[in-house]
Amino acid sequence: MGKLLVVDDDEALRRLMRLELSDTYEVIDSGEPEHGLAIALESRPDAILLDLRMQRIPVIVVSGEAGSQTKEHCKQLGAAGYFEKPIDFDALRVCLRQVAKHRNDPPRSEVRVRLRVPLKLRGANDQGAQVEELATTENVSMSGFLCVCTGVFSVNSSLAVFLTGPDERYVGKARVVHSDSQGPNLRHYGCVFTEKTGPWVLQ
């Protein structure tokens, strides 16, 4: 069994990685870059899944590989800077000053994970009648989800949320904060949990 190291400051994403990959790999994880480095040196994992945009330590790439394509690729992955060898130290100092300036910026918004999860939603429709509708999420987070279903719920309405499957489980209550049509029979709903007492796909 191979060994993977996950270094990410989002705890929910680390848990999801363990859930999805632990059947094939030994997954070890850390939310602290310094701790992740220590684990990497001690455990020598087969691969490291690294969040390049962690707020704690920006990543600056130094490479002997020339070419604008490689530089652009690293920037797209989230690198704070890219420098070819031999290094232009004047440019590197400018980059380091910019990195230091933004170290205390507010943290990024909550991470959402693209995940299809079958749900049952129970609440009042736009006519005021109590209904149950099956829905499927398109992405999820610790605090809510975006789903699609055929039911018509009003914005600000309260829904009871259930995970469906062999053992249906009550998750909690969510408020509809966004609604838009996806055709004659489907609607998108953005929902935020107001009460979460049961298990959720991200804990």
C-alpha positions in Angstrom: 0.0 0.0 0.0 1.4 3.4 -1.0 1.7 6.3 1.4 0.3 9.7 0.7 0.8 12.9 2.6 -1.9 15.6 2.5 -0.9 19.1 3.5 -3.9 21.5 3.5 -5.2 24.0 6.0 -8.8 23.0 5.2 -9.7 20.2 7.7 -12.9 19.2 5.8 -10.9 18.6 2.6 -8.3 16.5 4.5 -11.1 14.4 5.9 -12.5 13.9 2.4 -9.1 12.9 1.1 -8.8 10.2 3.8 -12.3 9.0 3.2 -11.8 8.7 -0.6 -8.2 7.4 -0.7 -7.7 5.3 2.5 -9.0 2.1 0.8 -5.9 2.2 -1.5 -3.3 4.3 0.3 -2.1 5.0 3.8 -3.1 8.6 4.1 -1.3 10.9 6.6 -2.2 14.5 6.8 -1.4 17.9 8.4 -2.9 21.3 8.5 0.4 23.0 9.4 3.1 23.4 6.7 5.9 23.1 9.2 4.5 19.9 10.6 3.9 18.6 7.0 7.6 19.2 6.2 8.6 17.2 9.3 6.3 14.3 8.3 7.6 14.3 4.8 11.2 14.0 6.0 10.4 11.3 8.5 7.8 9.2 6.6 9.1 9.7 3.0 5.6 9.4 1.4 5.2 8.2 -2.2 3.4 11.5 -3.1 2.4 14.7 -1.4 -0.9 16.4 -2.1 -0.1 20.0 -1.3 -2.3 23.1 -1.2 0.0 25.7 -2.8 -2.3 28.5 -1.6 -2.1 27.9 2.1 -2.0 31.2 3.9 0.8 30.2 6.2 3.6 29.6 3.7 3.5 31.0 0.1 5.4 28.8 -2.4 8.0 30.4 -4.7 9.4 28.1 -7.4 13.0 28.1 -8.3 13.8 26.0 -11.4 16.4 25.3 -14.0 13.7 24.7 -16.6 13.3 27.7 -18.8 10.2 28.7 -20.7 7.1 30.9 -20.2 4.8 27.8 -20.4 6.4 26.3 -17.2 6.2 29.6 -15.4 2.5 30.1 -16.3 1.7 26.6 -15.3 3.3 27.1 -11.8 1.4 30.4 -11.4 -1.9 28.7 -12.3 -1.2 26.1 -9.6 -0.9 28.9 -7.1 2.8 29.6 -6.8 3.5 33.1 -5.4 6.5 33.4 -7.8 8.6 31.6 -10.3 12.3 32.2 -11.0 14.7 30.6 -13.5 18.3 29.8 -12.7 20.5 31.7 -12.5 18.3 33.7 -10.1 17.7 37.4 -10.6 18.0 38.3 -6.9 16.7 41.9 -7.3 13.5 40.5 -8.7 13.4 37.8 -6.0 13.7 40.5 -3.3 10.8 42.4 -4.8 8.7 39.2 -4.8 9.6 38.4 -1.2 8.6 41.9 -0.1 5.2 41.4 -1.9 4.7 38.0 -0.2 5.5 39.5 3.2 3.1 42.3 2.6 0.2 40.0 2.0 0.9 37.4 4.7 -1.7 39.0 7.0 -4.4 39.3 4.4 -7.8 37.9 5.5 -8.2 34.1 4.9 -9.9 32.9 1.8 -13.5 32.0 1.8 -14.7 28.5 2.7 -13.7 25.8 0.3 -16.4 24.0 -1.6 -16.0 20.4 -2.9 -17.6 19.2 -6.1 -19.5 16.2 -4.8 -22.8 14.5 -5.9 -24.7 13.5 -2.8 -28.4 12.3 -2.9 -30.6 14.2 -0.4 -34.2 14.4 0.6 -35.5 17.9 1.4 -38.7 18.4 3.4 -40.3 21.8 3.7 -43.0 24.2 2.4 -43.2 24.7 -1.3 -44.0 28.1 -2.9 -47.7 27.4 -2.3 -47.2 26.8 1.4 -47.8 23.0 1.2 -45.5 20.6 3.0 -43.6 18.5 0.5 -40.7 16.1 0.3 -38.3 16.3 -2.7 -35.3 14.3 -3.8 -32.3 16.4 -4.7 -28.6 15.9 -5.7 -25.8 18.2 -4.6 -23.4 19.7 -7.1 -21.0 21.0 -4.4 -20.8 20.9 -0.7 -19.1 22.7 2.2 -19.1 22.5 5.9 -21.8 25.1 6.1 -24.1 24.3 3.2 -24.6 23.0 -0.3 -25.7 23.7 -3.8 -28.3 21.2 -5.2 -30.7 20.6 -8.0 -34.2 19.2 -7.7 -37.7 19.4 -9.2 -39.4 20.9 -6.2 -40.2 24.6 -5.9 -39.1 26.2 -2.6 -39.0 29.9 -1.8 -35.9 31.8 -0.8 -35.5 32.0 3.0 -37.7 28.9 3.5 -36.5 26.4 6.0 -35.8 22.8 4.9 -35.2 19.6 6.8 -32.2 17.8 5.2 -31.7 14.1 5.0 -28.9 11.9 3.6 -30.7 9.2 1.6 -29.5 5.6 1.0 -29.9 2.3 2.7 -30.0 4.1 6.1 -31.6 7.5 5.8 -30.1 10.0 8.2 -31.3 13.3 9.4 -28.6 16.0 9.0 -30.4 19.2 10.2 -32.1 22.3 9.0 -31.0 24.5 6.1 -32.2 27.9 4.8 -32.6 28.5 1.1 -30.5 31.5 0.2 -30.5 31.3 -3.6 -32.8 29.8 -6.2 -32.7 29.8 -10.0 -34.4 27.9 -12.8 -32.4 25.2 -14.7 -35.2 24.5 -17.2 -38.9 23.8 -17.1 -38.6 21.0 -14.5 -35.3 21.7 -12.5 -34.2 24.3 -10.1 -30.9 25.1 -8.4 -30.9 25.9 -4.7 -28.1 27.3 -2.6 -28.7 26.3 1.1 -26.9 27.2 4.3 -27.3 25.1 7.5 -29.0 26.8 10.4 -28.9 23.7 12.5 -26.8 20.6 12.0 -27.3 17.8 14.5 -26.7 14.7 12.4 -23.8 13.4 10.2 -22.8 15.4 7.1 -20.5 14.4 4.2 -18.0 16.9 5.5 -17.5 16.9 9.3 
